């Protein structure tokens, strides 16, 4: 709603203020028809302080007498003409109401702008920044008052400022710019990658008055993609074994689809990173990736973590809180250790998968969501189904595509490549010039069963790099637990139990230190201690 849409009262008079003509707006305000007022003095109906002789004046406060003999406050504008005057009358109450509505609409639009996670800013036709939101401040490092009125090129300092500028392209070619990746320079001098969208701003008459641009910070996405690339090299991943090549081939096929995926593999095989690879190589890559470990959260809290809760739903619920599914809307949710989920929660998860809807705890409102589900487990879900501990219908909903990550002992030909990779990684971090491992160390690595898989190998190399004094890692640089007992002929479970017991003794039975040394979560460590019946000495 705009001021120009109001039906103002218009009155034309001669030089002596006798009414010559009125419009429907005047009739609406006063109640008088034209034949009732024509030829009469306007002063009979309108009271104002004075009338200018030659110059137009606006905003004069006046009082209009209506047909019902009421008095209506009006704002009057006067335009002198050659043969008289043109008076424009506006209802003050309508004007005040309009201003209030405009203020409310402005506040509403500002609230929307501030709630957007992307940085948003606008420029005028002179390339000056006219507005920006809080996310723009966070991405660029500039405060709003520092940028308003400045040329956008002086603030953004993009790698494409100039002819290739997305704003210039939008302004000059009258076309939208979408998902253009550029590098901008923050206030602190740091360069960060961003995804840019830009579109023209038009006024009510259709004339271009500027451009609005959004910025999405890609720093975290780039970091994760580098991490994935460095550790597993999707497309050129570490691992020449046929087992891993099959994984890579399946990832290339599955990632671009929207199908649910079940990742199966032992602890330390890289299930989390594979889930991220799937997400960041999918059409949802610019949407949220939300992870939750179903084994790390007590059952009585897991439901509220997944689905959120309404204020007052339980003691301590002092405000509404969205769950992981809401946070992942439009993107991907990664349900790690899905095999540890209770049957009651499995039923609710099944409903989300089938109907794409759920309710928060304590709420009756049904919420629709659009998420891709990636689940992972180290357990045998088919065996759990036979035992009645995992729903068969949920299994088949999750198991649209299964990716099996082989343990390190099943792809020993990849160990030299992984060792070389981790040595290069830690050499760079630690500023050391370690070139490799001695031959007997590599032979030991090939023979060792690696119960902690790639994560354990990474921990062992890091430990060895800290202690290494020469160009090659020696047996004496490795953690002592690796050599504590002869392992030939022992089961993997025995090796893992002895491994855990040794680490616990070394760290004084500190769960936090032991889980860090083993490269597993404290919840997983507790579960393994219970599984193997490990007890702290009296």
N, C-alpha and C positions, 0 to 999 in steps of 0.2 A: 504494500500500500504506500503511495507517494503523495506529496502535497499537490502535485499537478493533477491528481485524480479527483480532488475535492471540487464540488460544484459550487463555485463562489457566486455571490450575488453581484450583478452588473447593472449599473444605472447610468444612463446618458442624460445630461441636462444642458440647457442653454447657459449663457453667461450669467443669467439671473437665477440660476439653480432650479428652473422649472423643468420638471421631468418630461423628457421626450420619449424615452424607451427604457424598458427593463427586460431582463431575461428570466428564465424559469428559476434560476438560482435565487434571485431576489424574491420571487413569489414564494419559494420554499421557505426562505428565512422569515419573511414578514407576514405571509398569508394573503397579501394583496395581489390582485390581478392587474394587468397593465391598464385596463380601462378604468380602474378605480383610482389610479394615481397619476395618470397622464395629464400634464398641464398644471399639476399641483407643485408647490414648492417642496423640494427635498427636505427642507428644514422642518416640515411638519412630521417627518418620519425619522430623520437622522439628526442626531446631535453630536457635533464635533467641535474642537476648539477653534478651528479656523481653516480656511481654504487657501492654498498658495495660488498666486496669480499666474505664474509662468512655469515654475519648475515642478516636475512630478515628485510626489512625496508618498512614502509608504509607512505602514506601522502606526498610523494614527489611531488612538483609542477612542471609540465612539459608542453611542447607545442607539439602538434601533427600536422604534416603537412598532409593535406588531398589531395585526388586525384584532387580536384578542386583548389589546391594550396592555400587553406585557412589555417589559423592556429587556432587550437582548444585547449583551455586550458583543461588540464586533471590532475587528481590526480593519481599518479603512486605508485604501491606497487611492490617491487622486492623480489623474493624468489630465493636465490642461490640453484642450484642443482649440482649434481656430474659432469654432463656433460654440464652445462650451467646455464641459468637463465630462470625464468618464470616472465614475466612482466604482471601486471594487470592494465588496464587503465580505469578510470572512468571519464565520461563527467562532468566537474565542474558545468555546467549549470543544468544538471539533478540532481546533488547532492544538489545544493542550492535549486532547486525546491522541491526536496524531503524533505529537512529539513523544508522548509516553510510549506509544506503540513502536515508534522508530527506535527509541532507547532500548526497549525490551528486545526487539529484533537484533539490534546491534550487540547487546549483551549475549544473546543466544548464539549468534554467529561467532563471537569472540570465544565463548565457552567451547564450541565445536573445534575452532582453530587450535585452542590450547590443548585439547584432548588428543589431537592427532600425534602419533608417534614420529611421523616424518617431519623434518624441518620444512616449514612453509614460509615463503616471502613473496611480496608483490613489488613490482616496479611500475613507474609511469613511463610515458613516451620519451622522457629524457634519460631513461635508465637509472633514475633515482629510486632507492628503496623506500617504499611507502608504508610497509607493515611487515611484521614477522612474528612467529610464535616462539614459545619457550623451547621447543625441540630444535629450532634453528639456532638459538643461543647456545644450546648444549653442543651441537655439532660443530659450529664455527668458533666458539669461544668468545664471541662478541655479545655484549649486552645490547638490548633493543635501542637504548638511547644513543649508543655509539654508531649505529648504522642507519637510522632513519634519516633520509635526506642525502645520503652518500651514494655515489655511483656504485652499482653492484660489482663492477670489475675491481674496484678498490677494496672491496670486502671479501668477495668470494675467491678471487685470484685463482680461477680455474685453469686447468691445463688447456682448455679450449676457449679461453677468453679471446675475442677477436672475431674473425670471420666464421669460425666453427661454433660460436657461442649458441647454446640451445635457446636462450632468450631471444637473441637476434633472429634466429631461424623462425621461431614462433611468431615474432613481431612482423618480420618482413615478408615471410611466405604464407602467413596466416594458416599455419598448420601445427598440429600437436607434435610434441617431442616426447617419446616414451622410452623409459629404461635406457637412457644414454649414460654410459659409465664414464665418469671423468674423475680427475684428481683435483681436490681443492686444498688451499693452504689456510690452515687455522690461524687464529690470532697469535698463538704461541709459536708459529712457524712450522708446526708439524703438518705434513701432507697426508691426507687421508682419501681413500677411494669412496665415491658416492655414486648412487644411481639417481639420475635426474629425469623429472617429468616437467614439461612446461606447456602452458596453453594460454591463448589470448583472453584478456578481460574486455568485455564490451559494456558500454553504457546502455541506457534504456532505448536510445535511438539507433543502436546497432553500430555505433562508432567505437573503434578500438581505442582503449584508454590506457592499456598497459598489459603486463603479463604476470601470471602467477606461476611460481616454480616450486617444486617439492624436492627435497634432498633426503635420500635414505643412506645412512652410514653403512658402508659395506666392510668396515674394518674387521668386525668379528667373523663375518662370513669368510673373508679372505684368510683370516688366521686359521680358522677351522679347516678350510680347504687346503691350506699349506700343510697343516698338521696331518691331515689325512693323506695328502700326496707324499709327504716325507716318510710317513710310517708304513703306508701300504701302497702308495703310488697307483691309484686307480687309473687304469689306462696304460700305465707303465709301472705297475706295482711291484714291490719287493716280493720275490717268490717265483722261482722258475718251475716249481713242482706242478705236476699236472693237477693235483688237488686244488691248489690255489688258482690256477688258470681257469678251472671250472667255476670257481667262485667269481672271478672277475668277469667271465663271460655272462654269468647269470646276472650280475649287478648291472651290466650294460643293458641287458634286456629289461630288467625289472624296474630300475630307477625311474625311467620316464613315464611308467604307467602309474595308475592310482590304486593298484591292488594292495591289500593287506599283505604283510610279509612276516614270517616267523623265522628268526635267526636262532640256530641251535649250535651250541658249542660250549666247551669247558671254560672255566674261569681263566681269564687272561688271553683268550684267543682273538679279542678285538671286536666283540659284538657291538659295543657302543659306537666305535668308529665306523663300522660298516653301516649302522643305522643312520649316522650323520651323512655318510657318503650317499646313501639312497636319497635322503631328503634334499641335499644340496645339489643333486643331479636330477631333480624332478621339477615339474612345473610349479611346485609349491616352495621352491627354494627361497623366495623372497618373503615367505610367510613364517610364522613361528615354528621352531623345533623345540618341543617340550619333553623333557625326560622325567620319569619317575621310577624309582626302584621299589617294586612291590614287596621285596623282602626286607627292605631297610626301615619300613614304617609299620608300627603296630597295627594289627587288624582293625582295632576300634577307631583308628585315626585315618586309615587308608581311604575309606569311603569319602570322608570330607575333603581329603586332599585331591581325590579324583574328580568329585562332582561339586565341591564347594558347599557353602552353607548359608542359611539366612540368619540374620541377627536374632538371637534368642533361641536358636535351634537346640542349644545345649549350654551348660555352664561354661562360661568363657567366650561364648560367641557374641562379642560385644558389637560387632558390625558385620554387614554382609561381606562374604569373601567368595570370589570365583574359584572354581577348581581347575585342575590341570586341563581338563577337556575344553573348558571355555577359553583358557589362555592359548590353547593350540588351535582354536577355530580358524579354518582356512589353511592350516599348515599340517604338521605331523606330530603325533604323540608317540613317544617311545616307551613302551611298558616293559622295563627290564625285570627279569626274574618273574615272569608271568606264572610260572609253575608254583609259586608260593602264595598265590591269591586264594582266598577262601571261596568255598562254593557259593555262598550268598552273594559275594561281590561278583563272582563269575556270571551269575544270572543277570545282574544289573549291567555288566559290561556287554553281555550278549544283546541286551535291548538297545544299547547305544549303537552297536554295530548294525543291527537289523533295521532300527527305526530312526537312527540319527537324531535321537532326542533323549532328554533326561530331566530330572528335577534336582535342584540343590536340596541338601538336608534341611528339613523344616520348612520347605517352600512347596506351594501347590502349582506354581507356574512351570509349565513345560517349556524347555529351551531347545531350539534346533541348533545343530552344529554340523560342520563339514570338516572332518578330519581324516587323515590317512593314519592307519594304525600299524605300527611296527612293534612286534613283540619279540622278546628274547628269553631264552632259558638255557640252563645247563642240565636240566632234568630231562628224563625220558617221559614225555607227556603221554605217550601211548600206554606206558606202564601205569602212570597215575590214573588214566581213564579206567583201566582194568581194576584198579584198586578203589574206584569210586571217588577219587580225590580231584578229578578234573573232568569238566563237562565235555561230552563228546561233541555236542552241537557247537560249543565255543571253539573247540579244537579245529573243527573243519572251517569255521568262519575265519579263524586266524591263519590257518595253514593253507591259504590260497597259493602262496609261493613259499617254499622253505629254502633257506640258505644255510647249509651246513659248513661251519668253520672247523677245519681239521685241527687237532692238537699238534703241537710242534713235533712230537715224536713220530707223527705220521707223515711229516714232510721234512725229514732231516736234511735233504739237499738244499733247503732254503736257509739253514742255519748259518753257513758262511756269509751269505748275502746280508742277513740280518745283523750278524756280528759286525761286518764292515760298515753297515749303515749306522749302527749305534755308536761305534767308535768315532766316526766322522762327526756325528751329532754332539757327543760329549767333548770331543777335542775342541770343537768350536766354542762350546759353552765354557769350558774350563781353561781355554787358552793353552792346551797341551798339544804336542806333536806326536801322538801315538799313531803308529802306522798299521798295527795289526796285533795278532796273538801268536804266541809260539806254537809250533806244530803239535806238541803234546797237549796244549790247552784246547786246540781245535778238536783233537781226537777225543778228549774228555767231553767236550760239548756235544759231539756227535753221539756218544754212548749214553749220555745222561738223559733220563726220561722226561725232564722238564714238566713236573706236575703243575707249575704255575704258568707254563706256556710262554708266549712272547713277552708277556709282562715280567715274568721272572727272569728271562734272558736279559731284558733291558736293565733290570735292577742289578743283576750280576755284573754286567758290563760297566754300569755306573760305579759300582763298588770297586771294580778292578781299576777303572780309570783314575779314581781318587788315589789309589795306592801305587799305581804304576810309576816307576822312576825312569824307565828307559823307553825306547821306541816300540817295544813289543810287550804285550801283557804276558806275565809268567804265571805258573800255577800258584806261587806264593801271593799273588795279587788278588786271587779269587776269595770269596767268602769261605770261612772255615767249614760251615755246615755241609758244603758240597762233598767234603772228603771224610766226614766223620765216621761213616761205616761203609763197609763193602755192600753195594746194592745189587750185585749180580744175582739174578734168580728171584728177587723180591717183587711182590705185586706193586702196582702203581699206588694203591691205597696205603700200603706199608711205607712206601717212600714218602708219600705226602704227610702221613702222620708223623714220621720221624723228623721230617723237614719242619713241620709246625712246632713240635716239641722243642727242637733245637733253637729255633728263633725265639720262642717264649722264654727259654732259659737265658738266652743272651740278653734280652731286654728286661729281665726281672719280672716277667709275667705281666708287662704293661700291654693291655689290649691295643691301645692307640699306636704304640711303637711297633708292636708285632704286625698289626695289619698294614702299616706303612711299609715295613720291611718285606712283607710277603706280597705287597701289591694288590691287596684285596680289601674290601670294606670290613668294618668291625662286625657287622651283622653276619657276613659270610664267614668270618673267622669264628664267631660264636657257634654257628651252625656246624662247622667242621669239627670244632672241639667236642660238641655234643655227639656228633656222628662217630668219632673215633674213641670216645670215652676218655679223652685227655683230662687229667686232673692235676691241679697244682700240688706239689709236695707240701706236706705239713711242716 
